[in-house]
Amino acid sequence: MNTPEWIWLDGELVPWAEATVHVTTHALHYGSSVFEGIRAYETREGVALFRLRDHLVRMQQSAKLLRMPMPFSVDRLEQACRKLVRSNHDGACYVRPLAFRGSGDLCVDGRERPTQTTIISFEWGAYLGDGAVEHGVDAAVSSWRRFSSNTHLPLGKIGGQYVNNQLVAAQAHVDGYQEGIVLDESGLVAEGSGENLFAVKDGVLLTPPVFSAILAGITRSTVLQLAGDLGIPCHETPISRDALYLADELFMTGTAAEITPVRSVDRIPIGRGERGERGPVTARLQDAFFSVLRGETADRHGWLTPIDQSAPATAYAAAAS
Ligand SMILES: Cc1ncc(COP(=O)(O)O)c(C=O)c1O
């Protein structure tokens, strides 16, 4: 990870090395944090954040699920993200807003702890490896299950819950795959360790519904919208494990992973099995997706928030506080 100059912490920009917390921080012990991952892209009109507001709204919803008050509004965090990116980067980057229960006693019920808020930005390339977006990844169905809404909060992007995702990702990597796929409690397909999942069968796009214990991904909703724009029929429907193996195409979606094809599951080749070849529906959706991100086609859904690179960096610390 590169280390840019600034981190936004509780309302102001502070130097990277000074953005530290106390060891009694509640989130460090009990995972009481909510977070987002947002990408900024270089468009023809300059750097722009993709679906910034939607991410920040989801972060507020995650905090609500955790009963954690958020000291900063969506508007304020939106402004802070823009200032941070402007201060730290000339080009594309990844932005990580995080709110967490701060320091104090170590009672498990941390509602009395103050909420701290930070935003980190750094450069981050292809999440699932070089060439993954073009040539796809090999995935495995995990022996771990996705937690349910009876035990956790699948709709929340909540720090402590990511122990489950870590187990899925680590198992896949140790076993020689790029990513793991989790099934939900009933054995139906849920998602990847950090991505949602889409299948294509007979020209129809299929993806598990939100009640399959998935995170309601913002890239997932982008793909559903683009599929509608392109006239690709799409169903949010439960998907069984064997239907995965028999899909004509499979791909994963996420802010970090963008749209990444899956070329095999459990070493069973997907579709025609010609390694490294994207399926036609995946290719159409990727092309539509990346051309919006690069500003090559009109941003008709208002997904891009431009960063004004002309403002002087020295003004940011004062303006963000
Ligand atoms: C578990 C999980 N599922 C799905 C996603 C994809 O969500 P998004 O497209 O909003 O990044 C992510 C990434 O945030 C994730 O961590």
The ligand as an SDF file (V2000), in Angstrom:
LIG
                    3D

 16 16  0  0  0  0  0  0  0  0999 V2000
  -19.1210   -9.3430    1.2330 C   0  0  0  0  0  0  0  0  0  0  0  0
  -19.2290   -8.4110    0.1040 C   0  0  0  0  0  0  0  0  0  0  0  0
  -20.1290   -8.6570   -0.8480 N   0  0  0  0  0  0  0  0  0  0  0  0
  -20.2710   -7.8470   -1.9140 C   0  0  0  0  0  0  0  0  0  0  0  0
  -19.4640   -6.7330   -2.0550 C   0  0  0  0  0  0  0  0  0  0  0  0
  -19.6340   -5.8360   -3.2560 C   0  0  0  0  0  0  0  0  0  0  0  0
  -20.2020   -4.6110   -2.8360 O   0  0  0  0  0  0  0  0  0  0  0  0
  -19.9180   -3.2720   -3.6390 P   0  0  0  0  0  0  0  0  0  0  0  0
  -20.2520   -3.5330   -5.0370 O   0  0  0  0  0  0  0  0  0  0  0  0
  -20.8420   -2.2910   -3.0010 O   0  0  0  0  0  0  0  0  0  0  0  0
  -18.4900   -2.9250   -3.4300 O   0  0  0  0  0  0  0  0  0  0  0  0
  -18.5070   -6.4490   -1.0870 C   0  0  0  0  0  0  0  0  0  0  0  0
  -17.6530   -5.2690   -1.1960 C   0  0  0  0  0  0  0  0  0  0  0  0
  -17.9700   -4.2440   -0.6290 O   0  0  0  0  0  0  0  0  0  0  0  0
  -18.3930   -7.3000    0.0210 C   0  0  0  0  0  0  0  0  0  0  0  0
  -17.4750   -7.0610    0.9590 O   0  0  0  0  0  0  0  0  0  0  0  0
  1  2  1  0
  2  3  1  0
  2 15  2  0
  3  4  2  0
  4  5  1  0
  5  6  1  0
  5 12  2  0
  6  7  1  0
  7  8  1  0
  8  9  2  0
  8 10  1  0
  8 11  1  0
 12 13  1  0
 12 15  1  0
 13 14  2  0
 15 16  1  0
M  END
$$$$
